[in-house]
């Protein structure tokens, strides 16, 4: 039997990583730039990011945070203040060494030797150190705490093997940085923000996520505890979609964030940091995309509904366009989760088939066609991105307007249900080393890119075992799942590798 | 007679530049960072920027633009492509030369010699060149035009004499970059966006602006035509608050943005760029601030109304707080220019006087006090930031809710009217060189920082005259005002310096 034709070549199961690249291109989301490892985020991709930003920003503000902005540059000496942190971030970063260009003896522009900085500046890979130095000035007394601040910014981590959205030299993100009077408050904050991320991932991005704690080996450099949300994408690898770090007093000590306590003693503050990035866009593509392109959850689609006027004849063209714009106006008055619907009318003068396929590839949740015959019947042709490309329903205009938010919610819910079922179907409990190694060893040499999935297995808690598994199989502990999330995961057992006692199962997978 | 006590020392007329620094500090808007020339924008200052962003973003989208994101780094060779551009921007910029740090022989971190970039990267001072290179890939045919894109981003221009908000090494801005099929369209776009800026400045920031064209000497490096909005602040200097550039085909030629035209020929596109930055925050402070601190126009105030519960006694505290929150809820349902009101209840446990003065210094447009006695009377005490700090009215709660948007609009309109009157009172027509030099020569050695104002004078159009005036007086042509804006400005006359014929008056001033 021949495969049905798909809009994206190759299909996911043929070559997942090439499929991903082709989808990003076909959907006009982003493209590599001439600057190594840096991407250009195109309007449709940036539109997704704007939706993510809007929703997250409201959630941050609802939990008491305010936005601020800190410098792009970090003095080299700041980065060096926290020992683990510098090990983690000093390796691959952009180093500014000069502040002027001049024409050199060969006539070409060069960094001016006379303008060499006395201390090099690092383009921020993350801002704990520069923000810590600032908080140290702001905090004198317990009355100055808590500080609850978020920053929307670009960051740079030089990447040797960039992959668009998932791992690029420059990316966009938000980083929350808070300082507290007590460890209890800081831990609560760390957990609260992980909760915000988990809710956002599930309800807005339709991503089923496991929340949990990172093992010591996978922690943020300098953190006491790193919490994470982990999701599975369609090659069954894990993606870390957001992290929230309890930093203890490590950065407060490194930066000198001290305060006079209620009992009149000098104490170090307890700090947290938490972030999500444009990596989420890549995650959504890999989680929900199909062989026809991107499938966007309605809550983050820049345009949730695209109206495609079908105008084969000049004499009906004006009436069709008029009906299309009228329908758009009516739809734009409807609210979905409190926001007015985002509706686009695509009046470009190109073939109807080409136009429709463009929007399929871009992942617009709903397409509505209106042509002369629809006009006569008072109906429209409605197609959902979560159904086959040719599957349509034919509601009347009123039915369409009245039913549209139900349709969007069905799509939103359906994506989450499908992704959850996929993850659950590819998550197994493994109790022997043999099975564990067999699970993570590629079976089909022709499809090396589709992996086995998530393994819930017992672990003795040692870094050595983690290391061995990583070396042998490129598999890591994605998280120690939050208790109560996975039935039976907290029952004791024996380490799948060493047979030593283990209090609970942890989540193993290959990952991006 | 002794001066009344003011919250800010020194007063504006005593030392304007020190007043400005003290206001920025007292209002908790921003502070210098440890990184030379870079600022930390604190939550209240960033909140103003968020309001500016929200309003501008909506105006950009309403005029057909979409947001996107381009790389932070620009290869050295890109910057060198446009001759005038590189002269203008290569001078003071941050140069990235390495992509890794390592521990050197002395045990200290240093840029790794093995990780030197083959081509240095410049941290973008503006993005014409990198965006041009991208558009060159996107544009093949006239059907691909126009491209109407905006970017919200940080940029870096190394500054030797930084001044917070007005001139910092790193600042935040938006930069629109468009490409068009014809010069007419590109010029229209340039003018359209200047119109957007002028409307935004007047209606949102309460800034009276003159629109006009820059002289050749003041043009954006590489532009054919630079349009500007210029406003006067209280030391009577001009601030360039936004610019819109018609770039002709200069950058299209430098970057290779070519397309197949309707007549089947290869043509270069016509491009524009336009931007405003966090400099607008400094402009608002300098234009509207008084000796008690910042005065924020209601449309950009992060909190338009601050409710201050007065709780002298424990037994009435709960009732007062309850009334305060209820009033806040009712006010938050009111809309001002389409947006729900931004209302804050300040329940901090500090003295009422201190609290009230904090909000005066921060420039919150309206303060509402509610105490036990107000509760009995069913009224509140309402104070406006555009009136004296002790001037209050005592509306009932209902009157307060019903009248609040009128009060906000009065404040908004009053600020614009006051700033306009100030500018007009300090704008003169000058017709002799003697008067011109006298006008711009400081008269009062004790108040060297309050300048004379704007001069409308005739000019022969030569760069030499511009240069001479700049050298002698530090005065520049701020713009050739758009026709029809200033009565009589388009009548011919004779150059104020050379006596040569001049078709019209232009605007001279000292500037930031």
Interface residues (C-beta under 8 A of the other chain):
Chain A: X31 X33 X34 X35 X38 X39 X40 X41 X42 X43 X45 X46 X47 X49 X50 X66 X67 X68 X69 X70 X71 X72 X73 X74 X75 X76 X78 X79 X80 X86 X90 X91 X92 X93 X94 X95 X96 X97 X98 X99 X100 X101 X109 X110 X111 X120 X121 X122 X123 X130 X133 X134 X137 X149 X153 X154 X156 X158 X170 X172
Chain B: X31 X33 X34 X35 X38 X39 X40 X41 X42 X43 X45 X46 X47 X49 X50 X66 X67 X68 X69 X70 X71 X72 X73 X74 X75 X76 X78 X79 X80 X86 X90 X91 X92 X93 X94 X95 X96 X97 X98 X99 X100 X101 X109 X110 X111 X120 X121 X122 X123 X130 X133 X134 X137 X149 X153 X154 X156 X158 X170 X172
